[in-house]
Amino acid sequence: MKTIGQSLAPFKVEGVKPGFNLPEENGVSAFETITETSFPGKWKILYFYPKDFTFVCPTEIVAYNKLARDFEDRDAILLGGSTDNEFVKLAWRREHKDLSKLGHWQFADTTGALIDQLGIRHEAGVALRATFIVDPNNVIQHVTVNNLDVGRNPEETLRILDALQTGELCACNREVGGETL
């Protein structure tokens, strides 16, 4: 599994833009390819869930969505995804009233290349419930991984982002085990 201090390698997933419920609205596509170079200068919160149309996932997605503006205020892009395709994500948005016009990005890792790069594929072939906080230089700064049926607390993700960003601003050096950090 990729861990803290490692960089994201090149990847490509299909993104579903915030606010869309249909593949095209007002002549604008709901889809955009997302790569490791998307969103330059931004922190990225990548959160994975096993499958669309499951019972735990909407609760987490809605909870993350309630904090979407808070993440934006911290120059962070919120990206939630699974191995289901982009059309399934839009269908889920249309079928589940709490996901309608979702205010943050979703992504479809249909080949599983990103979950394999990160080392979070469950033996059932789906992503574990993992969260990666990635800095603007594409370096992983935080990782949590839960089993398939254990939900997360998005407020904790926001708290950790705050701590990481505060630590980034700290000009002090600390010595740990004889090394200056």
DRENBADO-729508 format. One record per atom (N, C-alpha, C): residue number from 1; residue in one letter; atom name; y negated, z negated, x. Coordinates in pm, whole numbers. Each point is the difference from the previous one (the first is absolute). Layout:
R  resi  resn  name      py      pz      px
R   NUM     a    CA       Y       Z       X
...
end
This chain:
R  resi  resn  name      py      pz      px
R     1     m     N     117       0      84
R     1     m    CA    -117       0     -84
R     1     m     C    -124       0      89
R     2     k     N     -98      79     -39
R     2     k    CA    -128      -4      71
R     2     k     C     -64    -135     -26
R     3     t     N     -75     -46      98
R     3     t    CA     -57    -133     -12
R     3     t     C    -142      -2      53
R     4     i     N     -55    -117       5
R     4     i    CA    -138     -23      42
R     4     i     C     -23      57     139
R     5     g     N    -112      70      15
R     5     g    CA     -36      58     128
R     5     g     C      50     141      21
R     6     q     N      89      48     -86
R     6     q    CA      50     136      11
R     6     q     C     -85      94     -86
R     7     s     N     -10     123      42
R     7     s    CA     -80      99     -72
R     7     s     C      86      78     -98
R     8     l     N     -64      46    -105
R     8     l    CA      67      91     -92
R     8     l     C      19     133      71
R     9     a     N     118      54      -7
R     9     a    CA      28     133      52
R     9     a     C     -45     101    -107
R    10     p     N     -10     127      36
R    10     p    CA     -37     100    -101
R    10     p     C      94      -6    -121
R    11     f     N     -59      13    -117
R    11     f    CA      76       5    -125
R    11     f     C     -77      84    -101
R    12     k     N      69      38    -107
R    12     k    CA     -63      75    -108
R    12     k     C      67     -40    -131
R    13     v     N     -81     -48     -94
R    13     v    CA      48     -34    -133
R    13     v     C     -95      63    -102
R    14     e     N      45      14    -122
R    14     e    CA     -86      56    -104
R    14     e     C     -73    -114     -70
R    15     g     N    -131       3       7
R    15     g    CA     -82    -104     -62
R    15     g     C     -37      36    -143
R    16     v     N     -11    -104     -82
R    16     v    CA     -49      14    -137
R    16     v     C    -132     -76      -4
R    17     k     N    -106      73     -29
R    17     k    CA    -135     -55       6
R    17     k     C     -23    -106    -108
R    18     p     N     -91     -92      29
R    18     p    CA     -39     -98    -102
R    18     p     C     -61      69    -122
R    19     g     N      24     -58    -117
R    19     g    CA     -65      45    -122
R    19     g     C      66     115     -73
R    20     f     N     107      56      54
R    20     f    CA      65     115     -63
R    20     f     C     125     -44     -77
R    21     n     N      22      66    -114
R    21     n    CA     124     -17     -77
R    21     n     C      74     132     -16
R    22     l     N     -66     110      30
R    22     l    CA      57     133     -13
R    22     l     C      -7      72     134
R    23     p     N      87     100      23
R    23     p    CA      -2      71     128
R    23     p     C    -135      64      33
R    24     e     N     -75      39    -104
R    24     e    CA    -132      56      21
R    24     e     C     -90     -47    -113
R    25     e     N    -118     -44      36
R    25     e    CA     -98     -43    -101
R    25     e     C    -135      59      36
R    26     n     N     -62      65     -96
R    26     n    CA    -131      64      20
R    26     n     C      -1      94     120
R    27     g     N     109      73      18
R    27     g    CA      10      96     109
R    27     g     C      24     -60     137
R    28     v     N      28    -130       7
R    28     v    CA      23     -69     128
R    28     v     C     145     -47       4
R    29     s     N      68      25     111
R    29     s    CA     139     -42      16
R    29     s     C       9    -151      19
R    30     a     N     103     -59     -57
R    30     a    CA      26    -143      18
R    30     a     C      65     -29     134
R    31     f     N      42     105      71
R    31     f    CA      80     -17     120
R    31     f     C     -76      37     126
R    32     e     N      31     -71     106
R    32     e    CA     -55      29     132
R    32     e     C      99     -51     104
R    33     t     N      25      81     100
R    33     t    CA      90     -43     106
R    33     t     C     -67    -111      80
R    34     i     N      77    -105      28
R    34     i    CA     -48    -112      81
R    34     i     C      79      -1     131
R    35     t     N     -72     -12     110
R    35     t    CA      61      -9     132
R    35     t     C     -57    -121      72
R    36     e     N      48     -20     123
R    36     e    CA     -50    -112      81
R    36     e     C    -149      17      34
R    37     t     N     -54     121     -14
R    37     t    CA    -142      22      31
R    37     t     C     -89      -4    -124
R    38     s     N      59     -18    -117
R    38     s    CA     -80     -14    -122
R    38     s     C     -79    -131       5
R    39     f     N    -112      -2     -62
R    39     f    CA     -84    -119     -12
R    39     f     C     -48     -52     136
R    40     p     N     -63      85      81
R    40     p    CA     -46     -45     132
R    40     p     C     -99    -115     -10
R    41     g     N      14     -94      95
R    41     g    CA     -89    -115       5
R    41     g     C      30    -109    -101
R    42     k     N     104      17     -78
R    42     k    CA      35     -97    -105
R    42     k     C     126     -77      36
R    43     w     N       7    -123     -46
R    43     w    CA     124     -76       0
R    43     w     C      87      58    -109
R    44     k     N     131      -6      16
R    44     k    CA      92      50    -101
R    44     k     C      97    -112     -39
R    45     i     N      11     -22    -128
R    45     i    CA      99     -93     -54
R    45     i     C     108      87     -61
R    46     l     N     115       8      68
R    46     l    CA     113      77     -50
R    46     l     C      97     -99     -63
R    47     y     N      17      10    -131
R    47     y    CA     100     -85     -63
R    47     y     C     104      87     -68
R    48     f     N     125     -35      24
R    48     f    CA     114      77     -48
R    48     f     C      73     -79    -108
R    49     y     N      53      72     -95
R    49     y    CA      85     -59    -104
R    49     y     C     120      93     -19
R    50     p     N     111     -53     -54
R    50     p    CA     124      79      -4
R    50     p     C      -5     127     -85
R    51     k     N     -39     -10    -124
R    51     k    CA       4     114     -92
R    51     k     C    -111     -13    -103
R    52     d     N     -45     114     -50
R    52     d    CA     -90       1    -114
R    52     d     C      83     -32    -124
R    53     f     N     -65     -43    -105
R    53     f    CA      62     -36    -128
R    53     f     C      96    -118      14
R    54     t     N     -31     -94      88
R    54     t    CA      77    -123      10
R    54     t     C     -83    -116     -53
R    55     f     N      62    -116     -21
R    55     f    CA     -68    -108     -69
R    55     f     C     -91     -86      88
R    56     v     N      30     -19     127
R    56     v    CA     -84     -83      87
R    56     v     C    -120      80      50
R    57     c     N      21     125      30
R    57     c    CA    -102      83      64
R    57     c     C    -133       8     -75
R    58     p     N      -1      21    -134
R    58     p    CA    -131      11     -65
R    58     p     C     -83    -127      14
R    59     t     N      65    -115       0
R    59     t    CA     -72    -126      14
R    59     t     C     -74      -4     133
R    60     e     N      67      39     106
R    60     e    CA     -63       3     133
R    60     e     C    -109     106       8
R    61     i     N      28     118     -51
R    61     i    CA     -96     109       7
R    61     i     C    -127     -37     -76
R    62     v     N      14     -58    -117
R    62     v    CA    -115     -43     -79
R    62     v     C     -77    -110      76
R    63     a     N      71     -93      61
R    63     a    CA     -66    -107      75
R    63     a     C     -75      57     121
R    64     y     N      60      96      71
R    64     y    CA     -72      66     109
R    64     y     C    -122      74     -55
R    65     n     N      19      68    -113
R    65     n    CA    -109      78     -57
R    65     n     C    -119     -87     -38
R    66     k     N      26    -120     -48
R    66     k    CA    -110     -92     -35
R    66     k     C     -84     -35     123
R    67     l     N      59      13     117
R    67     l    CA     -71     -32     125
R    67     l     C     -47     126      74
R    68     a     N      16     117     -61
R    68     a    CA     -32     126      69
R    68     a     C    -143       1      53
R    69     r     N     -94     -44     -78
R    69     r    CA    -141      -3      45
R    69     r     C     -18     -97     116
R    70     d     N      71    -112      -4
R    70     d    CA      -9     -97     110
R    70     d     C      50      63     130
R    71     f     N     108      76      -8
R    71     f    CA      50      70     119
R    71     f     C    -102     104      46
R    72     e     N     -56      76     -96
R    72     e    CA    -101     100      35
R    72     e     C    -120     -64      69
R    73     d     N     -43    -117     -49
R    73     d    CA    -113     -71      61
R    73     d     C      27     -37     145
R    74     r     N     128      -3      37
R    74     r    CA      39     -34     138
R    74     r     C      39     124      80
R    75     d     N     -44     115     -46
R    75     d    CA      31     128      66
R    75     d     C     150      23      12
R    76     a     N      73     -37    -104
R    76     a    CA     146      17      -1
R    76     a     C      40      91    -116
R    77     i     N      94      88      28
R    77     i    CA      56      89    -102
R    77     i     C     134     -57     -42
R    78     l     N      16     -17    -128
R    78     l    CA     122     -55     -58
R    78     l     C      91     116     -39
R    79     l     N     123      -1      54
R    79     l    CA      96     108     -24
R    79     l     C     135     -60     -36
R    80     g     N      45      25    -123
R    80     g    CA     129     -51     -43
R    80     g     C      97     114     -24
R    81     g     N     123     -15      47
R    81     g    CA      93     111     -17
R    81     g     C     146     -35       2
R    82     s     N      76     102     -36
R    82     s    CA     146      -8      -3
R    82     s     C      55     137      36
R    83     t     N     131      16      -9
R    83     t    CA      61     130      29
R    83     t     C       0      92    -122
R    84     d     N     -43     -49    -115
R    84     d    CA     -10      87    -118
R    84     d     C    -113     100      21
R    85     n     N      11     117     -64
R    85     n    CA    -101     103      24
R    85     n     C    -130     -26     -75
R    86     e     N     -99      81      33
R    86     e    CA    -136     -17     -53
R    86     e     C      -7      20    -151
R    87     f     N      87      85     -55
R    87     f    CA      -1      23    -143
R    87     f     C      54    -121     -77
R    88     v     N      96     -69      60
R    88     v    CA      52    -123     -60
R    88     v     C    -109    -106      -3
R    89     k     N     -79      -8     105
R    89     k    CA    -109     -97       4
R    89     k     C    -101      26    -112
R    90     l     N     -36     127     -20
R    90     l    CA     -92      33    -109
R    90     l     C      62     -31    -136
R    91     a     N     127      31     -17
R    91     a    CA      68     -30    -127
R    91     a     C      -1    -150     -26
R    92     w     N      22     -79     104
R    92     w    CA      -1    -146     -14
R    92     w     C    -139     -47     -40
R    93     r     N    -103      60      59
R    93     r    CA    -137     -35     -37
R    93     r     C     -25      30    -148
R    94     r     N      54     110     -49
R    94     r    CA     -20      36    -141
R    94     r     C      81     -90     -93
R    95     e     N     117     -43      44
R    95     e    CA      90     -78     -86
R    95     e     C     -30    -150      -1
R    96     h     N     -59     -50     105
R    96     h    CA     -25    -145      11
R    96     h     C    -151     -23     -10
R    97     k     N     -44     -60    -110
R    97     k    CA    -144     -11     -26
R    97     k     C     -76     -70     112
R    98     d     N      63     -95      69
R    98     d    CA     -69     -71     107
R    98     d     C     -18      85     127
R    99     l     N      74     110      10
R    99     l    CA     -11      89     116
R    99     l     C     -88     121     -27
R   100     s     N     -44      16    -125
R   100     s    CA     -82     115     -37
R   100     s     C    -128       3      83
R   101     k     N     -31     117      53
R   101     k    CA    -122      21      81
R   101     k     C      -7     -98     117
R   102     l     N     114     -26      61
R   102     l    CA      10     -93     112
R   102     l     C    -113      23     100
R   103     g     N     -61    -107      47
R   103     g    CA    -120       9      84
R   103     g     C      25       3     149
R   104     h     N     123      20      42
R   104     h    CA      25      15     144
R   104     h     C     111     104      21
R   105     w     N      16      41     125
R   105     w    CA      94     105      35
R   105     w     C     145     -45     -18
R   106     q     N      83      95     -39
R   106     q    CA     145     -14       9
R   106     q     C      49     113      89
R   107     f     N     121     -13      51
R   107     f    CA      56     108      80
R   107     f     C     148      13     -24
R   108     a     N      47     123      20
R   108     a    CA     140      35     -19
R   108     a     C      61      33     136
R   109     d     N      91     -84      45
R   109     d    CA      72      22     126
R   109     d     C     138      54     -36
R   110     t     N       2     120     -57
R   110     t    CA     123      54     -58
R   110     t     C     109      25     104
R   111     t     N     -35      29     123
R   111     t    CA     102      20     103
R   111     t     C      43    -133      62
R   112     g     N     -78    -104     -21
R   112     g    CA      29    -129      60
R   112     g     C     -39      -7     147
R   113     a     N     -72      99      48
R   113     a    CA     -36       4     143
R   113     a     C     -88    -119      40
R   114     l     N     -94     -38     -87
R   114     l    CA     -88    -113      34
R   114     l     C      77    -132      -6
R   115     i     N      83     -18    -104
R   115     i    CA      76    -125      -6
R   115     i     C      99     -10     116
R   116     d     N      53     115      43
R   116     d    CA      90      -2     116
R   116     d     C     -77     -29     129
R   117     q     N    -119      60      16
R   117     q    CA     -83     -29     117
R   117     q     C     -30    -149      10
R   118     l     N     -29     -60    -115
R   118     l    CA     -37    -142      -2
R   118     l     C     122     -91      -2
R   119     g     N     119      55     -26
R   119     g    CA     123     -79       3
R   119     g     C      20     -88    -122
R   120     i     N     -44      49    -116
R   120     i    CA       8     -84    -121
R   120     i     C      87      62    -110
R   121     r     N      93      86      38
R   121     r    CA      90      59     -99
R   121     r     C     113     -99     -32
R   122     h     N      14     -31    -128
R   122     h    CA     110     -82     -48
R   122     h     C     127      86      -5
R   123     e     N     116     -63       8
R   123     e    CA     125      75      -3
R   123     e     C      16      84    -126
R   124     a     N     -73     -35    -107
R   124     a    CA       4      79    -123
R   124     a     C     -84     127      11
R   125     g     N     -68      19     113
R   125     g    CA     -78     122      23
R   125     g     C    -145      -9     -39
R   126     v     N     -42    -114     -51
R   126     v    CA    -139     -19     -42
R   126     v     C     -73     -89     101
R   127     a     N    -132      -7     -14
R   127     a    CA     -79     -86      88
R   127     a     C      14    -146     -41
R   128     l     N       6     -85     100
R   128     l    CA     -13    -143     -26
R   128     l     C    -144     -27     -43
R   129     r     N     -25    -116     -56
R   129     r    CA    -135     -39     -40
R   129     r     C     -75     -43     126
R   130     a     N     -60      95      68
R   130     a    CA     -65     -25     128
R   130     a     C    -149      25     -10
R   131     t     N     -77     -73      80
R   131     t    CA    -144      17       8
R   131     t     C     -38       9     147
R   132     f     N     -78     104      33
R   132     f    CA     -50      19     135
R   132     f     C    -151       6      -7
R   133     i     N     -67     -80      82
R   133     i    CA    -145      10      15
R   133     i     C     -23      70     133
R   134     v     N     -66     116      -7
R   134     v    CA     -19      87     115
R   134     v     C    -150      11      27
R   135     d     N     -39     -22     124
R   135     d    CA    -143       3      34
R   135     d     C     -53     143       9
R   136     p     N    -131      19      17
R   136     p    CA     -57     135       6
R   136     p     C      53      86     114
R   137     n     N      63     -60     100
R   137     n    CA      60      74     111
R   137     n     C     148      31     -23
R   138     n     N      48     -24    -123
R   138     n    CA     140      23     -40
R   138     n     C      98     -94      70
R   139     v     N     -46    -118      38
R   139     v    CA      86    -101      60
R   139     v     C      35    -102    -108
R   140     i     N     128     -29     -13
R   140     i    CA      48     -97     -99
R   140     i     C     -45    -139      43
R   141     q     N     -67     -70     -91
R   141     q    CA     -51    -134      28
R   141     q     C      73    -108     -80
R   142     h     N      73      40    -104
R   142     h    CA      73     -98     -81
R   142     h     C     114      71     -71
R   143     v     N     113     -70     -12
R   143     v    CA     117      51     -71
R   143     v     C      62    -113     -81
R   144     t     N      32      28    -124
R   144     t    CA      87     -89     -78
R   144     t     C     103      88     -69
R   145     v     N     121     -51     -10
R   145     v    CA     107      75     -66
R   145     v     C      78     -97     -88
R   146     n     N      14      38    -127
R   146     n    CA      76     -79     -95
R   146     n     C     118      82     -49
R   147     n     N     100     -71     -54
R   147     n    CA     112      69     -61
R   147     n     C     -45      71    -127
R   148     l     N      85      83     -56
R   148     l    CA     -38      86    -111
R   148     l     C     -57     -73    -121
R   149     d     N      53    -115     -34
R   149     d    CA     -42     -66    -123
R   149     d     C    -100    -114      22
R   150     v     N     -60      -8     118
R   150     v    CA     -97    -107      29
R   150     v     C    -139      61       9
R   151     g     N     -86     -38     -94
R   151     g    CA    -136      54      -5
R   151     g     C     -91     -62     105
R   152     r     N    -119      58      12
R   152     r    CA    -101     -45      96
R   152     r     C    -121     -54     -71
R   153     n     N     -84     -68      76
R   153     n    CA    -127     -49     -49
R   153     n     C    -111      82      66
R   154     p     N     -60      96     -71
R   154     p    CA    -104      83      59
R   154     p     C    -121     -79      51
R   155     e     N     -27    -114     -61
R   155     e    CA    -110     -84      50
R   155     e     C      28     -47     142
R   156     e     N     127     -22      32
R   156     e    CA      37     -39     136
R   156     e     C     -23     117      96
R   157     t     N      27     121     -44
R   157     t    CA     -27     117      84
R   157     t     C    -150       9      31
R   158     l     N     -82     -23    -101
R   158     l    CA    -145       2      19
R   158     l     C     -44    -111      96
R   159     r     N      58    -119     -15
R   159     r    CA     -33    -112      89
R   159     r     C      36      34     144
R   160     i     N     116      61      20
R   160     i    CA      43      37     135
R   160     i     C     -93     107      59
R   161     l     N     -39      96     -82
R   161     l    CA     -96     101      46
R   161     l     C    -130     -67      44
R   162     d     N     -48     -93     -80
R   162     d    CA    -122     -74      38
R   162     d     C      18     -69     135
R   163     a     N     114     -65      18
R   163     a    CA      25     -71     126
R   163     a     C       7      98     117
R   164     l     N      64     113     -20
R   164     l    CA       9     100     107
R   164     l     C    -138      56      34
R   165     q     N     -80      27    -101
R   165     q    CA    -133      54      25
R   165     q     C     -92    -104      62
R   166     t     N      15    -125     -37
R   166     t    CA     -79    -107      61
R   166     t     C      38     -17     145
R   167     g     N     132       4      29
R   167     g    CA      48     -11     137
R   167     g     C     -48     115      85
R   168     e     N     -14     118     -62
R   168     e    CA     -49     117      71
R   168     e     C    -143     -21      47
R   169     l     N     -78     -77     -77
R   169     l    CA    -139     -22      32
R   169     l     C     -21    -114      99
R   170     c     N     103     -80      20
R   170     c    CA     -11    -116      89
R   170     c     C     -12      47     145
R   171     a     N    -104     -45      67
R   171     a    CA     -23      42     139
R   171     a     C      63     -98      98
R   172     c     N      67    -102     -52
R   172     c    CA      55    -101      89
R   172     c     C     137      43      53
R   173     n     N      38     -52     114
R   173     n    CA     134      22      55
R   173     n     C      80    -127     -18
R   174     r     N     129      16     -23
R   174     r    CA      89    -115     -11
R   174     r     C     105      13     107
R   175     e     N      42    -113      51
R   175     e    CA     108       3      97
R   175     e     C     127     -55     -64
R   176     v     N     105      79       6
R   176     v    CA     128     -39     -55
R   176     v     C     105      27     105
R   177     g     N      74    -102      36
R   177     g    CA     108      15      97
R   177     g     C     -49      54     134
R   178     g     N    -121     -37      37
R   178     g    CA     -55      41     128
R   178     g     C     -62     139       0
R   179     e     N       3      67    -115
R   179     e    CA     -61     133     -10
R   179     e     C    -122      -5     -87
R   180     t     N    -103      72      39
R   180     t    CA    -120      10     -83
R   180     t     C      21     109    -103
R   181     l     N     -24     -35    -125
R   181     l    CA      15      97    -109
R   181     l     C    -135      52     -44
end
